[in-house]
Amino acid sequence: MSATEGEADGGRHLSIDAVRGFAVLGILLMNIVAMGLPSFAYILPTFAGGAEGADLWTWAANNVLVDGKMRALFTFLFGASAVLIAERAAAGRGLSPAQTHYRRMLWLAVFGLLHAVLFWYGDILVTYAVAGLVIFPFRKLSPRIQIAIGAAVLLALLGKNLWQAAELEGLRSAALAPGASPELVAAWREASSFVAPPPGAASAELAGFGGGFLDTVQARLGLLRMFYTYFLPWDAVPEAIGQMFIGMALFRTGFFTLRWSRRAYAAAIAFGYLVCVPLNAWLAWGMWRSGFDPLVLHELQVWQQVTRPFIALAHAAVLLLVVQAGWARWLVERLAAAGRMAFSNYLMSSIITAAVFGGWGLGLFGELSRSQLLWVVAGVWAFILAWSAPWLAQFRYGPFEWAWRSLVQWKPQPLLRAGPRAAAPAE
């Protein structure tokens, strides 16, 4: 049976699952930096983890090809799933589409808060839960209108961030000018904490995450306060809303279900790789040339928001063509299994890395360079690709998918498979 013929077996789409599995693996390439190093290493290479040799090339490759792109792809798929699950709920006899969706978002927020406090402060689930509340009423709009709304939200976010970058540059110039008032200098110090680490930040995190489990929770809570106060409402949620709108449109036009022509997929790949990747690389070169000046870094990273969705789509288009052609079938099926259990694999990645880096585990927080962290990524990838398919051979859902579904339905769902292996049911 060809990949296309098997696309919707058991209500699943092999192509969607494979792209989702690819995205959940790719997200770890960036998350691992803030999981294993003091938080500002994520945005400032010179802060921790190394910025020369292999570490510099690791940063550059991630910056150009991965940073924000895998998250964008994962978010597109979340928007697509909102439409897909609503359609299936409408065709069923259980909860209504609205009941299903809003219960899913409620419990997703609960899982996300627990995940953020206990294992990974950079959790994306709460962001998705909040953005999911916004997009659901618009799921039936035409794809063109959904794309227009999504693009408008992302452009508004870009404008806001460019304005903030200009304000920061102006404030620095004024604060460093001769005769600057103490109030102006204090204002700059406070504002600069968003683009440059405050004194003692690294040592505080090293002490916190190097301690026992409760010490790591306390350290995580300190980072969460800033994350939830500033980044989540003003950056993470608006970006997720815009990308989810686009994801809904992409699903409805058949991008994720192999209904685009090969020429259309090739065009997405060409624009992403031949136009956007070189532009991203030029911006990354500008960051390096500035000596990673925090304000230059911040402004150029803002401009990289323009290329982010197109590089994400190029990555997806390559994999979709592979699925469509029936190539690398073993790898595609392993990715699809990982994608069917994306919720469990996302959470398991955090649990594993928390044990690797926390003082209550292997205690490697701050001990590995940026390039050395890739060995941890490889280990987690191997685990995900190794356990997902065998688990689904015995069980209908991943463990956390089962818990989520059971809570939404407010009764335990069947977990064990009965009889010969069948395609996994939809999330």
N, C-alpha and C positions, 0 to 999 in steps of 0.2 A: 504494500500500500504506500502511495506517495505521501509526502508531507502535506500536500494540499488536501488530499482525500481524507487524511486523518485530522484535519484542523479542528473540527468541532466535536470529536468523539466525547461522549459523556458530558456534553455541555462545556467542555474546555476548548481553548484555542491554544494549540501547541506554540504558535508564533508569539502570542501574548505572554505565555508562561516563560518561554525561552528568553525573551527580552527582559522580563521582570527578574529572572534569575541572574542575567548578565548585569543588570543595574544594581541588584543587592550585593553582588560581589564587588562591583566597581566602587560603590559608596565607601567601602572599607579603606580603599587606597587613600582617601582624604581623612576620614574619621580617625584612622590609626595615629595620625600626627598629634591630635589633641588628646587621644586616649593614652598615648605613651610618653608625651612630652608636656611641659608647661603650656597652658592654653594659647599664649600669644605666638607660639611656634607655628600655629596654623596659618597665621596671616603675615608673620614677620620672620623670614628664614634665619636672620642673624640672631634671633632671640635664643633659640635652642635647637639642637639637632644637627647643626652644621650647615654651612652655606658655601662649601668649596668641594671640588672634586665630584665624587659619586653623589654626595649629598646635594650639591647644587644641581646636578643633572636630574636627580630624583625630584627635587622641587620643580624644576623647569618642565619636565614631562607631565607631572601632575597638574601644574598650573595651566598648561596649554590644552591638555587633552581630557583632564579628569575633573578638576575643581569646579563644582557647580553643575557639571554636565551630567554626571550620573544621578545627582539629586534631581535635576530637571527631568531626566528620563523617568525616574521613579515616580515623580509627581505627575507627569503626563499620564502614566499608567494608572495612577490613583484616580485621576479624572475619568479615564476610560472605564475603570471598574465601577465608578459610581453610576454610569449610564448602564453598563452591562448588568449589574446586580439589580438595579431598579427594574429593568426590563424583565428579568427572570422572576422577580417578586410579583410583578404585575400579572405574569402568566401562571403563577402558582395559586395555591389555596390558603396560604398561611398569612403572615403579616403583609400589610400593604407596602408599596414601595417607600412611602414616607416613614412608616413605622420602622421598617427594616433599616433604612439609611440613618435615621436620627438615633436609633438605639446603637447602631454600629459606631457612630461618632462619639456617643456618650462613653461607651466602654473602651473605645480607642483612646480617649483622653485619660481614662483611669489607668489603662496599661501604660500610657506614655508618661504620666506623672510618676508612677512607681519605677519605671525604667530610668527616668531622668534622675531621680533621687538615689536609687540603689546602685546603678551601674554606669550611666552615660549621660552627662549633663547636656550633650549636644543632640538629645533625642529629637526626632522629627515627627513623632506620632501626635503629640499635642498640637503642633502646627497644622498637621493634616486634619485633625478633628475640628479645629476652629475653621479652617478654610473650607472643609467639607460642609459645614453648616451653611456657608454662603452660596456655594455653587449649585446645590441640589435643585432649587426652584427653577434654574435656568437650563436644565439638562435637555429640554425639548426644543430649545431655540435652534435655528438653522446653523449648520457648521460655520457658515460665513460670519454670522453675527457672533457666535462663540469665539471665533478667532479674533474678530475685531475687538471684542471686549477684553479678551486675554491680552492682546497686544497693547491696548490702551492702558491697562493696569500696569504692565511691565514698563511701558514708556514713562508713565507717571512716576513709577518707582525710580527709574533711571534719572529722571529730572530732579527728583527730590535728593537723590544721593549726590548728583553733580553739584547741586546748590550747596549741600552740606560740605562737600569737599572744598568748594570755593570759599565758603565761610571760614573753614578751619585754616586755610592758607592765609586769608586776610587777618584772622585773629593772631596767628603766629607772627606775621610780619609786624603787626602793631605791638604785640607783647615784647618782641625782641628789639624794638626801636629804642633809641636813647630817650630817657625821660618817661618811659611807660609807667603808668600808675600801678600801684600794688594791686588794685582791683582788677586791672586788665591782665596782669601777670597771673593772678590767681585764676581768672577765668580761662586763660590758655592752659594752665596746668590741669584744670578739671576737664576741659574739652579734649586735651591731648590723650587722656587716658583711654579714649575709644580707638586710637590708632597706634599708640605706643604703650608698652607695659609700664605701670607705675613702679616705683622703687620697691624692691623686696617681693615682687609678685612671684618670681620663679622660686625663691627659697621657701615662700609660704606654701606653694603648691607641692613642692618636693617633700616638705615635712608632712603635709596633710595626706597626700596620696601614698606616702611611704609608711603610714601608720596602719593601725588595725582597721577592721571593716567600718566601725563607727567613725573613726577619724576620716576615712575616705568619704563617707556620707556627709560629714560636716564640711569638708573641703568642697564637695560637689554643690552643696546648698549655697555656699558663698558665690560660686560661679553662676548658679541658676538664677540668683536674684538679679544679676545684671542681664543675663540672657533673656529672662522673661520680662524685664522692665523696659529694655531698649531694643534688643534685636528682634525678638519674636513679634511684637505688635507692629513695628515700623518697617521691618525688612522681610522676615521669614514668612509671615502670613500673607502680606500682599503679593510676594513673589509666588507663593504656592497657589493663591487664588488665580493669578494670571496664567500660570502654567497648567492648572487643572482645567480651566476653560479651553485652552488649546488642546489638552489631552482628550476632552470630550469630543471636540471637533475631529481630531485625528481618528478616534475610534469610529465615529459615525461616517467618516469618509472612507474607512477601510484600510487606513495606513497600517494598523497593527494586525490586521487579519488577512494580509496578503492580497488585498483587492486593488492596490495601486499597480499601475503598469511597471514593468522593469525599467522603462525609460524614466518614469517619475521617481522611482527609488534611486536610480543612477544620478538624476539631477540633484536630489537631496544630498547624496554623497559628494558629488562634485562641488556643490556650493559650500558644504560644511568643511571639506578637507582642502579644497584649492583656494578658497577665499577666506573663510573664517579662521582656520588653523594658522595660516601665515600671519593674519592680522593679530591673532592672539599671541603668537610667538614674538612679533614685533613689540607688543605691549610688555611682554615678559622681559624682553631685552632691555626696554626702557627702565623697568624696575631694577634690574641688575646694574645697569649703567649708573643709576642714581646712588649706588651703594646701599640699596634698599632703604632709602629715606622713607620714613613712615608715611608722610603726607603724599609723596610721589607714588608710593606703593598703593595707598588707599585710592587715589584718584584714578590710576590706571586699572586697578581692579574693578572700579565702578564701570569703566568703559568696557571691560570684558563681559559685562552683563549682556551687551548687545549680541555677542557671538555665541553665548552659552546655549540657547535653545537650538541653534542650527548645527552645532557640533554634536549635541546630544542626538538629534534626529539623524545625522550622518552615521553615528555609531549604530543606532537602531536599524537603519536601512541596510547596512552591511549584513547584520545578523539576519534580517528578514529575507534578504536574497539568498543567504545560505540555507535557511529553512525552506524557502520556496524551491530551491534546486535539489533538496534532499541530500546535501553534502554534510560531512562530519556528523552523521546521524547519532553516534554514541554521545558526542559532546553536546549536541543540541538537546537530546533527551535528558542528559544530566542537568543542563541548565534549566530545562523546563521543570524538572522535579524540584530543583532549588527555587524556581519561581512559584510553584504551587505552594511551597512552604516559605514564602518570602517573609511573612510575619514572624514565624518561628526562627528563621535564619538570621533576620535582622536582630532579634533579641538575643539569640544565642551568640552572635558575634560580640555583642557587648558583654555578656556574661563571661565568655572565654577571655576576652582581653582585659576585663576588670580583674580576673584572677591572675593573669599573666603580669600585669603592671602593679596591682595593688600590693601594699605591704603585707596584707593578710594572705597573699598568694606567693607568687615568685618574686615580687618586689622589684620589678624591672623598670618602674616609672623613672624616666629621666636618664636611664642607663644606656639606651641604644641611640645611635645616630639616625638621621632621617632615612638613609638608605638601608640601614640594618633593620629598621621596622618592617621592611618588605618581607623579611623572613617570617615574621609573625603573620602578616597578611597571607602569605603562601600557605602557612599552616592552617589558618582558618578556612581559606578557600578549599583546601584538600578535605577538611572535615565536612564542609557543606556539600561538596560534590560527592563525597563518599557516603554520607548518611541519608541524604534526602530520598533518593530512589528506593533503597531498601526499606526505609520507613514507610513510604507510600505503597510498597508492595504488601504491607501487612495492615496498614491503617488507612482510613478514609481521608484523614486530615493530618496536618502537622499538629503537634501538641498545643501550641498557642492558638492556632486557627480553630482547633476544636473548642478550646476554652472560650474564645471570643464568640464563636457561633452559638455555643450553649448559653452564654450569658445573654446574647441578643434574643434568642428564642425563649429564654428563661426556663429551660429544661435541658437535661443532658442529651446531647446528640449522639447517634451511633458512631463509634470510633473504629472498632475492629471491622475488617472486611469479612464478608460472608461469601464463601465460594471462591471461584477462580478470580484472579486479579482483573479488575476492570479499570477503565480510566477514572482518575480521581474526580470527584464531583467539584463543582465550582465553589469558590469561596463564598 
